[in-house]
Amino acid sequence: NTKSTISISFNADGSAFASSHGDHTIKIIDSETFAVLHTLVGHPRTPWSVKCHPTDLNCVASGCLAGNVRIWDIGREQTIHLIVVENAIISMSFHPFENLLALVVVNQCMFWKYEKDEKAIVNKCDAASQNRSVESTERNPPVMRCVMFTRDGKYIVIGETNGPVKNFVSSADS
């Protein structure tokens, strides 16, 4: 009976997964029985991204269309850290070893040191600042869509759009 599942993330041992939903909730679901173990309530709009902590089975992060990012204590079903940014949260990634969360917010990638409530913008996606091997002919720069730390935590990978769908689908296929 859940409305619109948007995003899922398995916890570190695979015993459960977190899912975000159109009813503004995060659900923690048992991987074997599919029973809902916890429902996390607090986002003012749909959480677009959810990520389980890479080592702490009791911790999950979620980010919503209203720019709220929450770090949750799953067992207590409570927000333990909250940051609000100006735009929708598109994607997130926990650093594998540090209390650091990377956020894609429209055309920015931010780092949030959530234990200290510090945020820093680390990259803006604009045509002038991009070092590309293939030049874009689009008037608008690509839009960031996803982010992920490498397992060793040394690098961050950011995925972006490649332009409008019409560039990749023939008119007969559309």
C-alpha positions as CSV (number, residue, x, y, z in Angstrom):
1,N,0.0,0.0,0.0
2,T,3.0,2.3,-0.3
3,K,2.7,5.2,-2.6
4,S,5.5,5.6,-5.3
5,T,8.8,4.1,-4.4
6,I,11.4,6.5,-5.5
7,S,14.8,5.2,-4.3
8,I,16.2,2.2,-2.4
9,S,19.5,1.4,-0.7
10,F,20.6,-1.9,1.0
11,N,22.2,-1.8,4.4
12,A,25.8,-2.9,4.8
13,D,25.0,-6.6,5.6
14,G,22.1,-6.9,3.1
15,S,19.5,-7.8,5.9
16,A,17.3,-4.8,5.1
17,F,16.9,-1.9,2.7
18,A,15.7,1.6,3.0
19,S,13.2,3.0,0.5
20,S,11.8,6.5,-0.1
21,H,8.2,7.2,-1.0
22,G,5.8,9.7,-2.4
23,D,4.0,9.9,0.9
24,H,7.1,11.7,2.2
25,T,8.3,8.6,4.3
26,I,11.4,6.4,4.5
27,K,10.7,2.8,5.1
28,I,13.2,0.2,6.4
29,I,12.2,-3.2,5.0
30,D,13.4,-6.7,5.9
31,S,15.2,-8.1,2.8
32,E,13.8,-11.7,3.4
33,T,10.3,-11.2,4.6
34,F,9.6,-7.7,3.0
35,A,8.1,-6.7,6.3
36,V,8.2,-2.9,7.1
37,L,10.5,-2.7,10.2
38,H,10.4,1.1,10.6
39,T,8.7,4.1,9.0
40,L,10.6,7.4,9.3
41,V,8.5,10.5,9.1
42,G,9.6,14.1,8.9
43,H,10.2,15.2,5.3
44,P,8.0,18.1,4.1
45,R,8.2,16.8,0.5
46,T,9.0,13.6,-1.3
47,P,12.4,12.2,-0.4
48,W,14.2,11.7,-3.8
49,S,17.2,9.9,-2.4
50,V,18.0,7.5,0.4
51,K,21.3,5.9,1.3
52,C,22.2,3.4,4.0
53,H,25.4,4.1,6.0
54,P,28.3,1.9,4.8
55,T,29.0,0.5,8.3
56,D,26.3,1.6,10.8
57,L,23.2,-0.6,10.4
58,N,21.2,1.9,12.5
59,C,21.9,4.9,10.3
60,V,20.3,6.1,7.0
61,A,20.3,9.4,5.2
62,S,17.5,10.8,3.1
63,G,17.1,14.0,1.0
64,C,13.9,15.5,-0.3
65,L,12.6,17.8,-2.9
66,A,12.3,20.6,-0.4
67,G,16.1,20.6,0.2
68,N,16.0,18.8,3.6
69,V,18.7,16.2,4.3
70,R,18.2,14.0,7.3
71,I,20.5,11.5,9.0
72,W,18.2,9.1,10.9
73,D,18.6,6.9,14.0
74,I,16.6,4.0,12.6
75,G,15.9,2.3,15.9
76,R,14.5,5.4,17.5
77,E,12.9,6.5,14.2
78,Q,14.3,10.0,14.8
79,T,16.3,12.6,12.8
80,I,19.7,13.0,14.5
81,H,21.2,15.5,12.0
82,L,19.4,17.9,9.6
83,I,20.5,20.4,7.0
84,V,18.3,22.4,4.7
85,V,19.7,23.7,1.4
86,E,18.0,25.9,-1.2
87,N,17.1,23.2,-3.8
88,A,16.0,19.6,-4.2
89,I,18.3,16.8,-3.2
90,I,18.9,14.7,-6.3
91,S,21.5,12.1,-5.0
92,M,23.7,11.4,-2.0
93,S,26.6,9.2,-1.0
94,F,28.2,8.5,2.4
95,H,32.0,8.6,2.6
96,P,33.1,5.0,3.5
97,F,35.2,6.1,6.5
98,E,34.4,9.6,7.5
99,N,31.3,11.4,8.8
100,L,30.8,13.0,5.4
101,L,27.9,13.0,3.0
102,A,28.2,14.1,-0.6
103,L,25.0,15.7,-2.0
104,V,24.0,16.5,-5.5
105,V,21.7,19.6,-5.3
106,V,20.6,20.7,-8.8
107,N,24.0,21.7,-10.4
108,Q,26.1,21.6,-7.3
109,C,27.9,18.9,-5.4
110,M,28.2,19.6,-1.7
111,F,30.0,17.9,1.1
112,W,28.3,17.9,4.5
113,K,30.3,17.0,7.6
114,Y,27.1,16.0,9.4
115,E,28.7,15.4,12.9
116,K,29.8,19.1,12.8
117,D,26.9,20.5,10.8
118,E,29.3,22.0,8.3
119,K,28.6,22.2,4.6
120,A,30.8,23.2,1.7
121,I,30.0,23.6,-2.0
122,V,32.7,21.7,-3.8
123,N,31.7,22.0,-7.5
124,K,29.3,23.9,-9.6
125,C,28.3,22.4,-12.9
126,D,28.6,25.2,-15.5
127,A,30.0,25.1,-19.0
128,A,32.8,27.5,-18.3
129,S,34.2,25.4,-15.4
130,Q,34.0,22.0,-16.9
131,N,37.0,20.3,-18.3
132,R,35.5,18.1,-21.0
133,S,37.0,16.0,-23.7
134,V,33.9,16.3,-25.8
135,E,32.4,19.8,-26.2
136,S,28.7,20.3,-25.6
137,T,26.7,22.1,-28.3
138,E,23.8,22.6,-25.9
139,R,23.0,26.1,-24.6
140,N,22.4,24.8,-21.1
141,P,25.1,22.8,-19.3
142,P,24.5,19.2,-18.3
143,V,22.7,18.6,-15.0
144,M,24.2,16.5,-12.2
145,R,22.1,13.4,-11.4
146,C,24.1,11.1,-9.2
147,V,27.1,10.9,-6.9
148,M,29.1,8.1,-5.3
149,F,32.3,7.8,-3.4
150,T,34.7,5.0,-4.5
151,R,35.2,2.2,-1.9
152,D,38.5,3.6,-0.8
153,G,37.0,7.1,-0.3
154,K,39.8,8.8,-2.4
155,Y,37.5,9.8,-5.3
156,I,34.0,10.9,-6.0
157,V,32.1,10.1,-9.2
158,I,29.4,12.4,-10.4
159,G,27.0,11.4,-13.2
160,E,25.3,14.0,-15.3
161,T,22.8,14.3,-18.1
162,N,24.1,14.3,-21.7
163,G,21.5,16.7,-23.0
164,P,17.8,16.4,-24.0
165,V,16.3,13.0,-24.7
166,K,15.6,14.2,-28.3
167,N,19.3,14.0,-28.9
168,F,19.3,10.2,-28.3
169,V,16.0,9.1,-29.6
170,S,15.1,9.3,-33.3
171,S,11.8,11.0,-34.1
172,A,10.3,7.7,-35.3
173,D,11.1,6.1,-31.8
174,S,9.8,9.0,-29.8
